[in-house]
Amino acid sequence: MQDHSQSDPARSGNHNMQDPSARRVLIVTAVEAERDAVMRGLTNADGFEVIAAGVGPAAAAAVTASRLARSAYRLVISAGIAGGFDGRAEVGGVVIADSIIAADLGSETVDGFASVRELGFGTDRLETENAASNQLAEALKRAGLPASLGPILTVSTTTGSAERAAALAAQVPGAAAEGMEGFGVATAAALAQVPVMEIRAISNKVGPRDRSAWRIPEALRQLETASSLLPEVLS
Ligand SMILES: O=C(O)c1cccc(C(=O)CC[C@H]2O[C@@H](n3cnc4c(=O)[nH]cnc43)[C@H](O)[C@@H]2O)c1
């Protein structure tokens, strides 16, 4: 593959938050219902592009990477609903990632889980755009929403038992929420050297699976509210 990174400013890796040539923000959700909630919040969607990429880290990474290869963006946001860890994020609240963790990418060993980082195959943790994440969390709190910053885990299989929830909480101290796309979106963004954020409205607790207890409409409303604050926070 030809490397245009030196000749094409849009692909030079310099399109960070300050670069005037890269003004748009790409928001990646998993499903249409999440995309629609984000769009409802962004009453003026100028400067934003919102796409539903599919469920799971592979679809999220592939679709995000293909967008980033075609256009320049100043920021990429993984957004959607998620499970919240007990004592860290309540149903109806919003979590903003301070880091995005690939929580089940690694090997099981006789001594327990070993992450790709521990195995020497790369990283299991990607950092997020700090200032904007903090500002969004503060703006949410001012708007009266339960909002917090913390690590958001990406898993390929949703947690379905109290034991697994406890194991993940022990593996990642401070783990606040669990979704299925963040690390895929963040990996594509890191490759393109574009800053990333993750915003998750909590629809359910991480633990024993009980789909009837998921508060999806409420979480989508909170996702809508969080999205409505983005134009001001990112201005
Ligand atoms: O059925 C619906 O109406 C509906 C509307 C919006 C979203 C959904 C989903 O099922 C989204 C799947 C999406 O949600 C994330 N998620 C939510 N809870 C968890 C969890 O406990 N553990 C991991 N992921 C969770 C995840 O990112 C999925 O992509 C349905």
The ligand as a MOL file (V3000), in Angstrom:
LIG
                    3D

  0  0  0     0  0            999 V3000
M  V30 BEGIN CTAB
M  V30 COUNTS 30 33 0 0 0
M  V30 BEGIN ATOM
M  V30 1 O -33.3390 -3.4490 21.5920 0
M  V30 2 C -33.2020 -2.2360 21.4640 0
M  V30 3 O -34.1380 -1.4390 21.3020 0
M  V30 4 C -31.8440 -1.6860 21.5370 0
M  V30 5 C -31.6560 -0.3320 21.4400 0
M  V30 6 C -30.3840 0.1990 21.5400 0
M  V30 7 C -29.3040 -0.6630 21.7360 0
M  V30 8 C -29.5280 -2.0200 21.8510 0
M  V30 9 C -28.4180 -2.9340 22.0620 0
M  V30 10 O -28.5780 -4.1000 22.3380 0
M  V30 11 C -27.0940 -2.3580 21.9130 0
M  V30 12 C -26.0180 -3.3700 22.0440 0
M  V30 13 C -24.8340 -2.6080 22.5280 0
M  V30 14 O -25.0220 -2.2330 23.8580 0
M  V30 15 C -23.8320 -2.2610 24.5540 0
M  V30 16 N -24.1080 -2.8960 25.8430 0
M  V30 17 C -25.1950 -2.6350 26.5790 0
M  V30 18 N -25.1380 -3.2940 27.7420 0
M  V30 19 C -23.9910 -3.9800 27.7440 0
M  V30 20 C -23.3710 -4.8380 28.7080 0
M  V30 21 O -23.8640 -5.0920 29.8130 0
M  V30 22 N -22.1850 -5.3780 28.3480 0
M  V30 23 C -21.6040 -5.0900 27.1660 0
M  V30 24 N -22.1740 -4.3000 26.2390 0
M  V30 25 C -23.3350 -3.7340 26.5260 0
M  V30 26 C -22.8400 -2.9450 23.6320 0
M  V30 27 O -21.8960 -1.9910 23.2590 0
M  V30 28 C -23.6230 -3.4310 22.4430 0
M  V30 29 O -23.0840 -3.0880 21.2260 0
M  V30 30 C -30.7680 -2.5490 21.7440 0
M  V30 END ATOM
M  V30 BEGIN BOND
M  V30 1 2 1 2
M  V30 2 1 2 3
M  V30 3 1 2 4
M  V30 4 1 4 5
M  V30 5 2 4 30
M  V30 6 2 5 6
M  V30 7 1 6 7
M  V30 8 2 7 8
M  V30 9 1 8 9
M  V30 10 1 8 30
M  V30 11 2 9 10
M  V30 12 1 9 11
M  V30 13 1 11 12
M  V30 14 1 12 13
M  V30 15 1 13 14
M  V30 16 1 13 28
M  V30 17 1 14 15
M  V30 18 1 15 16
M  V30 19 1 15 26
M  V30 20 1 16 17
M  V30 21 1 16 25
M  V30 22 2 17 18
M  V30 23 1 18 19
M  V30 24 1 19 20
M  V30 25 2 19 25
M  V30 26 2 20 21
M  V30 27 1 20 22
M  V30 28 1 22 23
M  V30 29 2 23 24
M  V30 30 1 24 25
M  V30 31 1 26 27
M  V30 32 1 26 28
M  V30 33 1 28 29
M  V30 END BOND
M  V30 END CTAB
M  END
